[in-house]
Structures are given as structure tokens and as C-alpha cells.
Amino acid sequence: MVRFITYITCIVFGVLASKAQVKSEEIMINNQVIQLPGTLTYTLEKQPLLIWVHGSGGVNRDGNQPQYIKQFREAVNKENLAFFSYDKRTANPKNVRFIQEDGIYFSDFVSDIKEVIHHFKNDKRFSEIILIGHSQGSLIAMLALDNVAKYISLAGAGETIDKTLIRQISKQSADFGKLTEQYIKELMTTGEIKEVNPNLMSLFAKQNQPFIKSWINVNPIEEIKKVTIPTLIINGDKDFQVLINDAENLHKAKPDAELVIIKNMNHVLKHIEKDEDNMKSYMSPDFKISEELITTIVEFVKK
């Protein structure tokens, strides 16, 4: 009987240990007047810390409607990896006044993630820092790798953003694609676009033009060549925003990086079986994050 009780106790303890309690902290990181509130989660000390670098738009720490960052967080915490994500400066209403006054440039997002790294670089609870740059964040992360042990490019463009914009818009409308090409040429030549078609105003509104110009000026192919730390490049074969060819271009520029193409994963990292579900997954948390993505990242981090 004693042996049986001991056996049961060991099993119960083993189950509890394998499901270590997740600790959570709300952290405010300030980049001068810009506020970047975020959430840190971890299960044990001396874990690697994964820091998320956002894609374009007003993305919050959870990934807004599709909740892909929240799902990612929960998945990696189960693998005993710590995780931090924050509300992008464009997602925090408290930053609106300062953005309106000062404008916004690509380098501002680089400055933000550098402040985040600075906050954690001497935190003894974590063994190392890994940056995960998603979409636009892939390029932002490339420019902020001081004090970082490993770098993951997740659905990152393998060309300057002007080419991506022209391709994406041309796919929807050949006429608007040509107009986009003309606008970008005007912007890069004269510094501004004087008249914008209302259908393209959300992209080329006057307040957006300095940012787009500053983004175009940074070439991911040239920047990834400068990366000296272990690198993982990931793309999904259901991603219609950033193509497999983008990942391959990044890999050609940095051939010592690991390249993984994940079957049935789209741009918001969801597992998609049916093509008609691709867009639906952008608006709903009901679609699950790719399990292969999690496995791939965990294996890379724990090498």
C-alpha cells in the first residue's frame, strides 16, 4: 500500500510539474513620451525570453481580433519559454497626441523595441533574449539585435516595401497598382504626393507619406546580411500577403540561416485547411495557431 501511494504521489507531482503555473506581470515601458504597456509571462526562471516585434498597423499585445499573439504566448509558455509582447505605439490611444504632433517614422518602431530590450537585458530571470519579428517587425527586429541571442523572421518581406505594396495592390486592381507605382515614384523623387486618389487615401494620406518613404529606404535583403546571430526564417504556404519567395530571398541573402516553410499556415499564423477560411481567420480567434510553427520555434530556441 505504501509503495502504491508513493507511486500515485509521484505521478501527481509529475503532472503538476509539467504544468508549471504561468506567472504574469503587466509592465510599462516608456520611450520618452511614448508609452508601451505590455505583458510578461513565464513559468520558471532562467528561461529564454521571446520578445515579439509587431507587424504593420495598430497591433496590440494580443494580436487584436484574431488573437494570434495571445495564442502564441500561451503555446510557448506551455513549453517553458518566457514571452513578452506590448501594445505597439500606434495601438495605444495615449500616444495619439504625440504621433500627431511629431509624425511617425520607421526608425521610431526600431527605437521602441530597443527600449524593450534595454528593459530586459539585465533581468537575471531570463537566460537570453530572442526577437521574433512578424511581418513588418521582421525588418524592425533586424535593426535592433544588440543584446539579442537569436533572431526569428516570421512572415518577413524579402524586398523593399514599395515592391510589396505594388504587388499586393496590383493583385486587387491593375489600375490602382499602376497608380501606386506612380505615387511611390513621386514620393521618393519629390518627398510628397500632391494628389491622392480617394481609393488609396488610407495608404497614401499626407500624414502617412513620411513613414512610407522612411520604410522604403530600408532594404531587408541588405539588412539581413549584417545579422551575425543564429537566425530562423519562417513563412507559411497559405500566406497571401508575404510570399514563400520572400522567405527564400531572405535565405539567399543569409544562407547560414535556417529556412522553414510551414504547410497550411497563413499570415496571422493560423492553420488553414480551406482557402475560404483564410480571410475569416483575420477577424476571429476561433482558428488555431499553427502547431508546426510552435514546434519549429521551440526547437530553434532550445538548440
C-alpha positions in Angstrom: 0.0 0.0 0.0 2.8 2.4 0.9 4.5 1.7 -2.5 1.2 2.3 -4.3 0.6 5.6 -2.5 4.2 6.7 -3.3 3.6 5.8 -7.0 0.4 7.8 -7.1 2.1 10.7 -5.4 4.9 10.7 -7.9 2.5 10.7 -10.8 0.5 13.6 -9.4 3.7 15.6 -8.7 4.9 14.9 -12.2 1.7 16.2 -13.8 1.9 19.3 -11.7 5.5 19.9 -12.5 4.8 19.5 -16.2 2.1 22.2 -16.0 4.0 24.8 -14.1 2.0 27.8 -13.1 2.3 30.8 -15.5 3.4 34.0 -13.8 2.2 37.2 -15.4 3.3 40.8 -15.0 2.0 44.0 -16.5 4.9 46.2 -17.5 5.0 49.8 -18.7 8.0 50.6 -20.9 8.5 54.3 -21.8 10.3 55.5 -24.9 10.5 59.2 -23.9 6.8 60.3 -24.0 5.6 57.1 -25.9 4.0 54.5 -23.6 4.4 50.8 -24.5 2.3 48.8 -22.0 2.9 45.0 -22.2 2.5 41.6 -20.6 5.3 39.4 -19.5 4.5 35.7 -18.9 6.9 32.9 -17.7 6.8 29.7 -15.8 10.3 29.3 -14.4 13.4 31.4 -14.0 16.5 31.0 -16.3 14.2 30.6 -19.3 14.9 32.1 -22.7 12.7 35.2 -23.2 11.0 35.6 -26.5 10.1 39.3 -27.4 7.5 39.9 -30.1 8.1 42.7 -32.7 4.8 43.7 -34.3 3.8 43.8 -37.9 2.2 46.9 -39.5 -0.9 48.7 -38.2 -2.2 49.3 -34.7 -1.4 45.9 -33.3 -1.9 45.3 -29.6 -0.1 42.8 -27.3 -2.7 40.0 -28.1 -2.9 40.5 -31.9 -6.3 42.2 -31.9 -9.3 40.3 -33.3 -7.5 37.1 -34.4 -5.6 36.9 -31.1 -2.7 35.2 -32.8 -0.1 36.7 -30.4 -2.1 35.6 -27.3 -2.4 32.1 -28.8 1.4 32.2 -29.4 2.1 33.3 -25.9 0.0 30.5 -24.4 1.6 27.9 -26.6 5.2 28.9 -25.8 4.6 29.3 -22.1 3.5 25.6 -22.1 6.9 24.8 -23.5 8.6 26.7 -20.6 9.6 29.7 -22.7 9.0 33.2 -21.3 7.3 35.7 -23.6 6.8 39.5 -23.7 4.6 41.5 -26.1 3.4 45.1 -25.9 0.9 47.4 -27.4 2.5 49.0 -30.5 2.8 52.8 -30.2 0.1 53.1 -32.8 -2.2 50.8 -30.7 -2.1 52.9 -27.5 -4.6 55.8 -27.5 -2.4 57.7 -25.1 0.3 58.1 -27.8 -2.0 59.6 -30.4 -1.3 63.3 -29.5 2.4 62.8 -29.7 2.2 60.9 -33.0 0.0 63.7 -34.4 2.5 66.3 -33.3 5.7 64.6 -34.2 4.7 62.3 -37.0 6.0 58.8 -37.2 8.9 57.2 -39.0 10.1 53.6 -39.4 13.0 54.3 -37.1 10.5 55.0 -34.3 9.5 51.4 -34.2 13.2 50.4 -34.0 13.7 52.8 -31.2 10.7 51.2 -29.3 12.0 47.7 -29.5 15.4 48.8 -28.4 13.9 50.3 -25.3 12.1 47.0 -24.6 15.4 45.0 -25.0 17.1 47.5 -22.7 14.4 46.9 -20.0 15.1 43.2 -20.0 18.8 42.8 -20.9 20.0 42.6 -17.3 17.0 40.7 -16.0 18.5 37.7 -14.3 15.3 35.7 -14.5 16.0 35.0 -18.2 18.9 33.2 -19.8 18.8 35.0 -23.1 16.7 37.2 -25.3 15.2 36.1 -28.7 13.5 38.5 -31.0 10.6 37.4 -33.1 9.8 39.9 -35.9 6.5 39.3 -37.5 5.8 40.8 -41.0 6.9 44.5 -40.8 8.5 43.5 -37.5 10.9 41.2 -39.3 12.8 44.2 -40.7 12.4 46.2 -37.5 13.9 43.4 -35.5 16.9 43.2 -37.9 17.8 46.7 -36.9 17.7 46.1 -33.1 19.7 43.0 -32.4 22.2 44.3 -29.8 22.0 42.2 -26.6 19.9 39.6 -28.5 21.0 35.9 -28.7 18.8 34.7 -31.6 16.6 36.2 -34.3 13.4 34.8 -35.9 12.0 36.3 -39.1 8.3 35.4 -39.2 6.5 36.2 -42.5 9.0 38.9 -43.2 9.3 40.6 -46.6 12.2 39.8 -48.8 12.1 43.0 -50.8 11.7 46.7 -50.1 8.1 47.6 -49.1 7.4 49.6 -52.3 7.6 46.4 -54.4 5.4 44.6 -51.9 2.8 47.3 -52.0 2.7 47.5 -55.8 2.3 43.7 -56.0 -0.4 43.5 -53.4 -2.5 46.3 -54.8 -2.0 45.2 -58.4 -3.4 41.8 -57.4 -6.6 43.6 -56.5 -6.6 46.1 -59.3 -4.2 46.6 -62.2 -5.1 50.3 -62.5 -4.6 51.0 -58.8 -1.4 49.1 -59.0 -0.1 51.4 -61.7 -1.3 54.4 -59.7 0.5 53.1 -56.6 3.7 52.8 -58.6 3.4 56.4 -59.8 2.7 57.6 -56.3 5.8 55.9 -54.9 8.0 57.3 -57.6 6.6 60.8 -56.9 7.1 60.3 -53.2 10.7 59.1 -53.5 11.6 61.8 -56.0 9.8 64.9 -54.6 9.2 63.9 -51.0 5.4 64.1 -51.2 2.4 63.0 -53.2 0.3 66.1 -54.1 -3.0 64.5 -55.1 -4.1 61.1 -54.0 -7.0 59.0 -55.4 -9.6 58.6 -52.6 -9.5 54.8 -53.0 -5.8 54.9 -52.0 -6.1 57.5 -49.3 -5.9 55.1 -46.4 -2.4 54.2 -47.6 -1.1 57.4 -49.1 -2.7 60.1 -46.9 -0.4 63.0 -46.3 0.4 62.1 -42.7 1.4 58.6 -43.8 3.8 59.7 -46.6 6.9 60.4 -44.5 6.6 57.0 -42.8 6.2 55.1 -46.1 9.2 56.9 -47.5 11.3 56.0 -44.5 10.2 52.4 -44.7 11.0 52.1 -48.4 14.6 53.3 -47.7 15.3 50.2 -45.6 16.1 47.1 -47.6 15.6 43.8 -45.7 18.0 41.9 -48.1 20.8 44.2 -47.2 20.0 44.3 -43.5 19.8 40.6 -43.0 23.3 40.2 -44.4 24.5 42.1 -41.4 22.9 39.7 -38.9 25.6 37.7 -37.1 23.5 35.7 -34.6 21.6 32.4 -35.2 18.6 33.1 -37.5 15.4 31.3 -38.3 13.3 32.4 -41.3 9.7 31.1 -41.4 6.9 31.6 -43.8 3.5 29.9 -44.3 2.4 28.5 -47.7 -1.1 30.0 -47.1 0.3 33.5 -46.6 -1.1 35.7 -49.5 0.5 38.9 -48.1 4.1 37.8 -47.8 5.1 35.0 -50.2 7.4 32.0 -49.9 9.6 33.8 -52.4 10.1 36.5 -49.8 11.5 33.9 -47.3 13.6 32.4 -50.0 15.1 35.8 -50.9 16.0 36.4 -47.2 17.6 33.0 -47.1 19.7 33.6 -50.2 20.9 36.8 -48.6 21.8 34.9 -45.4 22.4 31.2 -46.4 23.6 30.2 -42.9 20.0 30.9 -41.6 17.5 28.1 -41.1 14.6 28.3 -43.5 11.2 26.6 -42.7 8.1 26.8 -44.9 5.1 25.8 -42.8 2.2 23.9 -44.5 -1.3 25.4 -44.2 -0.1 28.5 -42.2 -1.3 32.0 -43.2 -0.1 35.5 -42.4 -1.7 35.6 -39.0 -0.1 32.3 -38.2 -3.3 30.3 -38.2 -3.7 26.7 -39.5 -5.9 27.0 -42.6 -7.3 23.9 -44.4 -9.8 25.7 -46.7 -8.8 28.8 -48.7 -12.2 30.4 -48.0 -11.2 30.4 -44.3 -8.1 32.5 -44.9 -9.7 35.9 -44.6 -12.1 34.7 -42.0 -9.2 33.9 -39.7 -8.1 37.6 -39.7 -11.3 38.5 -37.8 -11.7 35.6 -35.4 -9.9 33.9 -32.6 -11.6 30.7 -33.3 -8.9 29.5 -35.7 -6.0 27.8 -34.0 -2.4 28.9 -34.3 -0.2 26.5 -36.3 1.2 23.7 -34.1 4.1 23.2 -36.5 5.0 26.9 -36.0 5.3 26.4 -32.3 7.3 23.2 -32.6 9.7 24.8 -35.1 10.3 27.8 -32.9 10.7 25.8 -29.7 13.3 23.5 -31.3 15.2 26.5 -32.6 15.2 28.3 -29.3 16.2 25.3 -27.3 19.2 24.3 -29.5 
